[in-house]
Amino acid sequence: MFIPVRNQIRCVEKHGKDWARLFRANIFTFAVIGVALLYLIISSQVAVENSNAATSTTQLISMSSTTTIPNTLPPQTTLPLGQTEPPTSADPPAQRPPDFQLFIPDPGYELCCGFIPSKVKIVGTARIKNTGDLTAHNLRATFELFTIERERIKLSGEPRIERSLGDLAGGETISETFEFEISLFDGYKIQEQGAIAVITVDSLEKSMSVEQLFAMPAETG
């Protein structure tokens, strides 16, 4: 079908007016859509920049907060061949100071001194043991004799007999012999009542005394 040129022109003009009218009616909508698109583009760029900035800050914090821990482990010990563990040093047990144990066996008696006996000779032995672990230094032993009434009996004219024994190591025992004379009168009293022997042991570290009953047999000589 042939349409005249004039009619074609009119048709184009009519449609052009319709498109113009439609564009004017929706221009506000196009503007809103454009603004929204622009806002989305700007927001996405800002979000990307903020994300990059946060990543950089985290890296800086990680780098600045790195702490170097010193090596506090003890140095390794090289053991000799065949040894699995280093030897351990245990503290030695405490040593006991000097202490004494005394024992006086029964002494021997005999009459002496002249055709008519006037004195009694007594020979006795004292045993002294150091029950400690350490040495007792400058040990000294003293022997004394008393009646039951605590009256002193002179020994060879002296009130006591003293002996210097030197040092006594821990655990060792020493024996010391005491030999003296008493009057015949004191001998009779000891024979009837008995007597008290006192041994005193002194050292730089310890001092102690022991009393023991003395008895004289009925027949002496």
Buried (B, 14 or more C-beta within 10 A) or exposed (E): EEEEEEEEEEEEEEEEEEEEEEEEEEEEEEEEEEEEEEEEEEEEEEEEEEEEEEEEEEEEEEEEEEEEEEEEEEEEEEEEEEEEEEEEEEEEEEEEEBBBEBBBEEBEBEBBEEEEBBBBBBEBBBBBBBEBBBBBEEBBBBBBBBBBEEEEBBBEEEEBBEBEBEBBEBEEEBEBEBBBBBBBEBBEBBBEEEBBBBBBBBBEBBEBEBBBEBEBEEEBE
